[in-house]
């Protein structure tokens, strides 16, 4: 599973869905457990201002679709 983080969103139609975390500013390769769940603890980097908007989205292996990759829903968040 590949996680993409972006501070802007230029939606792009791809893989039968919409990529919202585009263009991405950071990416992280991670794995889910056998149930498809994922949990990650990270320290928020210093220097990112309050009220900063960000987008997070995952690219996930899905053997049931032609490209065998699918997009998660895009998560839109604002830093405290």
C-alpha positions in Angstrom: 0.0 0.0 0.0 1.3 3.4 -0.9 0.2 6.5 1.0 0.4 9.9 -0.6 0.3 13.2 1.3 -0.3 16.5 -0.5 -0.7 20.1 0.6 -2.8 21.0 -2.5 -5.3 19.0 -4.5 -5.4 19.0 -8.3 -7.9 16.1 -8.8 -6.8 13.6 -11.5 -9.1 10.9 -13.0 -7.0 7.7 -12.8 -7.6 4.0 -12.2 -11.3 4.4 -12.4 -11.4 6.9 -9.6 -10.1 10.3 -8.5 -6.7 11.0 -7.1 -7.1 13.9 -4.7 -3.6 13.9 -3.1 -2.1 15.3 -6.3 0.6 16.4 -6.7 2.0 14.5 -3.7 4.6 16.1 -1.4 5.4 12.9 0.5 4.8 9.2 0.0 5.2 6.3 2.3 5.2 2.6 1.5 3.4 0.6 4.2 1.6 -2.7 4.6 -1.8 -3.6 6.1 -2.6 -6.6 8.3 -4.4 -9.7 7.1 -7.8 -7.9 7.6 -6.8 -5.0 5.5 -6.4 -2.7 8.5 -3.6 -0.2 8.9 -2.4 1.8 11.9 0.6 4.1 12.0 1.9 6.4 14.7 3.9 9.4 13.5 5.3 12.5 15.0 3.9 15.6 13.3 6.9 17.6 11.9 7.6 21.0 13.5 7.3 24.1 11.4 3.9 23.3 9.7 1.6 26.1 10.5 -1.9 25.8 12.1 -4.8 25.7 9.6 -2.6 24.0 6.9 -4.7 22.0 4.5 -3.6 18.6 3.5 -4.8 15.6 1.5 -4.0 11.9 2.2 -4.8 9.0 -0.1 -3.8 5.4 -0.5 -3.0 3.3 -3.6 -4.0 -0.2 -2.7 -3.4 -3.6 -4.5 -6.8 -4.9 -5.6 -6.6 -8.1 -7.7 -10.3 -7.8 -8.6 -9.8 -4.8 -10.9 -8.0 -4.8 -14.3 -5.1 -2.6 -13.2 -4.9 -4.5 -9.9 -4.5 -1.2 -8.1 -7.3 1.0 -6.7 -7.5 4.3 -4.9 -8.9 4.9 -1.4 -11.2 7.8 -0.7 -9.2 11.0 -0.4 -9.0 12.4 3.1 -9.0 16.2 3.5 -7.7 17.5 6.8 -6.6 20.8 8.4 -3.9 21.0 11.0 -4.9 22.2 14.5 
